[in-house]
Amino acid sequence: MAKKVFVSGCYDLLHSGHVEFFRQAAEYGDLYVGIGSDKTIEGYKHHKTIYSEQERLFMVKSIRYVKDAYINQGSGILDFLPTLDIVKPDILVVNSDGGNDDKRRVCEERGMEYVVLERLPQKGLKARSSTDLKKTESQIPTRLDLAGTWIDQPYVSCLAPGWAITISLEPTFEVRERCGLSTSTRNMIKKIWPYQLPNMEPETLAKLVFCFENDPERSDGIVSGAQDAIGICIPGLCRHYYNNRFWPEKIETCYDEEILCWLEQHLVMIPMEPRKDGCNVLNGKDITEEKVRTLAQAADDCWQAIIQQDLQAFAKAYADSFQAQVSMFPAMVQGCVSAYIERYRDFVLAYKMPGAGGGGYLACVVEDAPRFTKEHPESILLTIRRPGM
C-alpha cells in the first residue's frame, strides 16, 4: 500500500511552482493537500484571499498529482493539525522556505517522516513563488488614451466640452514607469488591490480610484485627470465627456468584439526612452478655445471612425487629436521624441504619445499590427481587456 503524503499551504496564487512541488511530493506516495481557510489567511497574513477557499479547493483537487484535498479547520501556522487527524499521513513534505521547528516537532510527536524539498522549477520553466508574483506580476490593467487627451482637465474643458477616448489594456508587456501609461494611477491602485482589480461595477470602481489618488491633503496641489482611472478600470473601448469638471458628465462604452478585435489589428506601441526627470510638459502651454474645439472635434471623429471600422478616417482623427494636443502643449514633444517620430513616420498611418508625452511610447495606427511587429520586433501588440477579465 502506498504511503500517505501530506502538504499544506494557501495556494491563493496557484502557479507552476506549486504544481511542481505537488509532483515532487507525490513521488513519496499518495498526496493529500491541506488548504488554508479564508479566515486563517486573513488573520495570519492580514489580507483577504484573491480566490475563495472553495475555488482554491477545486483548483488543487483538479491537479493530477493530488489524491485529495481539504480546507484546514485550524488556525495560524499549524492550521493543518485537524486535517492530519483526518488523513493520518506517513510523511509531511515542506518546501525549504516553509519548514520550521514546530512542523518538525509535530512529525516527531505523530511518528511521521519529515521531508524538506528544495524549491526547484520544472525543467524549462521559470522559477515561481507567490511572493515574487505579488511583487512583479500584478495583473492590474493599464490604459491607452486614443484621442481627446487633456480634455479631462477643467482648465481645458472650460473653453469647450468634449470627449476623451481610452482603451483598457491587459498588462501583457512590461508597463514601464514615466511612459504615459498612467503608472502613477496604477501604482495607487496597487496600494489597495496589489494583484488584480476587485469584481465590482467598473464606473464605481473608477470613481473610487480617482478619489483615492486625489487625496485632498495631496501636497503638490495637482489633480490627476479622471481619464487615467476610467481607462484602467472600465474595460473595452470607452469615451467620457468633460465639461469644466474633474469627473465626466457621461461615460459610454463599446464592448463589441468585432470592433475591439479591429482595434487590436491596427494599434501597436513602440518603446522610447522614458520621460526624463524634471521634464515639465506644461512649460509653454498655449490653450485657446479654438484649439480645444479642434481637440474635441478630433475625438468625435475618432470615435465615429472606430465604430465604423474606417481605418483611414481613424488614422486621420487620431493624428488630428495628437496635433491638437501638441499645439496646446508643445513640450510634449521634446528630447528623443522627434527622432523616434522620424524613424517610424513612413511605416505607420498615424502616431501619438500616450498620456502627457515627453517620452515613453509611440502609440501608432498601422495597416496590419501582427505584420508590423514581425517587421519591427521592438514594437508591442496590444490586448484590450474585455468585460469579466
Helices and strands as residue ranges (DSSP letters): E 4-9, H 16-26, E 30-35, H 38-45, H 53-61, E 66-71, G 76-78, H 81-87, E 91-95, H 101-110, E 113-117, H 130-136, E 142-147, H 154-157, E 162-169, H 183-192, H 202-213, H 226-233, E 237-242, E 250-254, H 257-264, E 267-271, H 289-307, H 311-328, G 330-332, H 337-344, G 345-347, E 350-352, E 361-365, H 369-375, E 380-381
